[in-house]
Amino acid sequence: MKVNRVKTYVKGLDGVMQGGIPEGSVILVAGKPGTMKSSFAFNILYHNANKEDLAGVYVTLEQGRDSLLNNMDGLGMKLGGLEKEISVLDLGMIRKKLVQLTNQTWMEVFKMYLKNLKKNMDISLVVIDSLPILEVMARFDSPREELFHFFEWLRDMDVTAFLITEMQQSSEQFCKYDEDFLSDGIIHLDLKRENNMVNLFLGVVKMRQTGHKRGYSPLIFDKDGFEIVSD
């Protein structure tokens, strides 16, 4: 059976994943601080909006909307002209709505936003930056059980979701509550020191419905965007 796929628009990456990421997947984008996780995820939204007319939402829980857009603008990903395809939602917007809807929990308001965007914009892609902050804001009583239901809720939304997860400097664990087992795929961005240089690497650790290359490849970013360097 043919699997429809979402392109990452990272040169060289889609080719090693049979054309891209299976539609409807929930993907972890994991890495330690400084590994360009946010830029990598925004790149997917930006180019799919620009080249595939796929609408998406970027939920930034760690920085403000203006700060994020300024950073992406500096990397050559200007939102101008794509406002109808890309929505950027930040923590301040959610808090403002939470004050208005005093009978709703933080997670209920969060889901309401995404449902409205799905209805009004027909979004196909969702980025949540980051999953650990969402877990803190949601105040889960039983994190593993509630995350299981949240992942299933995202799948029922009929979107392809990218959840950014921050790894601790002292640990190789991708996440805290076994989210790696719940996810359909894991893309790991890693920094390695070589010859007095700090270089960025990318590995596709897991990707369901996909035969993909194992191991890590150098990841570069320049004026032409992201690219993995094959052996």
Buried (B, 14 or more C-beta within 10 A) or exposed (E): EEBEBBBBBBBBBBEBBBBBBBBBBBBBBBBBEEBBBBBBBBBBBBBBBBEBEBBBBBBBBBBBBEEBBEBBEEBEBEBEEBEEBBBBBBBEBBEEBBEEEEEBEBBEBBBBBBEEBBEEBEBBBBBBBBBBBBBEBBEBEEBEEBBBEBBEBBBEBEBBBBBBBBBEEEEEEBBBBBBBEBBBBBBBBBBEEEEEEEBBBBBBBBBEBBEBBEEBBBBBBEEEBBBBEEE
